[in-house]
Amino acid sequence: MNSERHVCVAHFANDTQESMTLSLEMLGERVVLAPGHEVELLALPLPNLLPLTVSYVKGGVQVHPYKEGDPDWHVRFRGKIIRAGYPTILAEHA
């Protein structure tokens, strides 16, 4: 994994009292933010990545790249770069 090539494409903060899930693409990775967590969403700088579409859904948000099939999602959480998984629970990385 060469995460130095990834760029920040969005910033998300959970300012609610409930956990929030970033759903990356329809059936893709999920990142769970506990209340107070903040992340930068990182992806490879591919030509068809942007603009992102962000939709509010029950329990969080759903993020879709423009026309890119696999942006190799990562998050930066408290200075640590973490590959997004199925799911990635940030409280386990605190």
N, C-alpha and C positions, 0 to 999 in steps of 0.2 A: 504494500500500500504506500503510495507516494502522495500523501495528503498535502504536501506543499503546493501542488498544482491546483488544488481546489480553491475556489473563490467564494466569498460570502454573497449569497443571493437574497437573503432575508433575515430578519431578526424577529424572534417571538419571545414574549414574556407572558407568564401565567400570573395574572394579578387577581385571580379568583380564589375562592375557598375550596375548590375541587380540583382534582387532577385533570389535566388537559392532554389530549392526544393530537400530535401532528401526524396525519396520515399522508404519506408521500406516495402519490399516484393512487389509483383505485385499489389495487391489491398488493401494493408495495410495502415498504418499510413503515414502521410506526415508532414514534418517539413520544414517551410519556413524561410530561412535565408536572411535577408536584407544585402546589401553590408556592409562589415566590421564585420559581426557577425561570431562568432566561437562557436562550440559546441563539447562536447564529447558525443558520442553515447554510451548509457548504455544498458545492457541486463542482464538477469539472466544467471549465469554461467552454462549452460546446456551442457551435453556431446556432442550433435550434433550441437552446435551453430557455431563453427569455423571450417574451415576458412570461412570468409565472402567473398562474391563476390560483387564487386562494379563496376557498369557499368555507363559510362557517357551517359546521355540522354539529349535531348533538355531541357534546363532550369534547369539542375541539375544532380543528380546522383540517381541510383537505387541500393538499398542494399538488398542482399539476404543472410540469414543464410545458413549454409551448408545443414543440413537436419532437422532443427528444425521448427515446425509449428507455435509456438507463443512464441518468446523470451521475451515478455513483455517489449517492447522498451520504454526507457526514454532518455532524454537528460539532460546534465548539461550545463546550460547557465548562465554565470555571477554568478557562485556559487550556483545557484538555480536548484534543480532537478525537471524536468517537465515531466509528462507522455505524450508520443507522441499520438496525436489524429488525427482527420480527418477534417481539418488540424490543426496543431499547428503553429501559426504565432508568431515567437519569438518577433517581435516588440511589441506585446501586453504584453510581460513579461519583457520589458526593464525597 
